[in-house]
Amino acid sequence: MTWKTLIAVALTTIAATSAQAQLYKGKTITMIVNYPAGGPTDIEGRIVAQHLPAHIPGNPTVVVRNVGGAGGIIGSNQLGEAPPNGETIGFFTLDVIAQMVSNSNLRTGYSDFVLIAGVESPLVVYMRKDTPPGVKVAADLMKTQDFKALSLGAQNVNTISQSLSLDLLGIKFQPIPAYRGLKEVETAILQNIGQVANSSLSGWSGSIEPTMGHVVLPLWQLSPRKNGAYPRSKALPNMQTFEEFYAQVLPGKSLAGNKTYEALRTVSDPQLAMFRVTLLPPKASEEATAAMRAIRIRRPRRSTLR
């Protein structure tokens, strides 16, 4: 590369940065979080919102607006109808199955949004230790019956993956898909309204394990697919996967060719691979898209999530 080329590249970069700075200087960006305040999606979204202004040219203000309900669909609908000028962004947990089954409540398809970034995460299934006749280790789940399994809406991935997992194990349970957010589920488990639930990595490590570890026990992690397999998440090296749990409690039974297991993975794999996403509205301006995609926030050397 010649010095003339280097100068041209540098000038182009400076011009682009200057244009982006003017785009956001003095502006306020509204971050729509599609779940209620206090839950895992909200906590992660607010952490991102806290640091985001310093990494956007023009240093705009970022404010969070929680729009919970319908398994995150209400919030995504609002982003889908927001102006494409880059002043509204979404920090979402996607309800992937809503688009798979053509949920009529989903007014904007997820593929129509402008993707900025995504983060994978395992899903942790946990249970109250005092569920009759008592749960001292994860395998004791197989001795229980007719407990209440709490989750989000009936068509939400959170609910479907939970139900399919328990069905595969042949467990009798009462599904209660009635909650707006996982923080409400967590509170209900603490109050013993229900006995089983699942949460994201941040929900488990940041809230449930530290505050409810004496009350609940992790059963397994539903981990993202890696090279055709489902290894334990690096963040949860000591927690067994669903596949490991299944092999332990149902020895000799294979998941290969099991239609229910195939359905479980068809529903959950896209979710786990992009558990949290940052999006812009459909047809977002090129300037706003470029500014957001240029953001680079370095990870801390040591994660606070276990």
Buried (B, 14 or more C-beta within 10 A) or exposed (E): EEEEEEEEEEEEEEEBBEBBBEBBEEBEBBBBBBBBBBBBBBBBBBEBBEEBBEEBBBBBEBEBEBBBBBBBBBBBBBBBEBEBBBBBBBBBBBBBBBBBEEBEBBBBEBEEBBBBBBBBBBBBBBBBBEBEEEBEEBEBBBEBEEBBBBBBBEBBBBBBBBBBBBBBBEBEBEBBBBBBBBBBBBBBBBEEEBBBBBBBBBBBBBBBBEEBEEBBBBBBBBBBBEEEEBBBBEBBEEBBBBBBBBBEBBEEEEBEEBEEBEBBBBBBBBBBBBBBBBBBBBEBBEBBBBBBBBBEEEEEEEEEEB
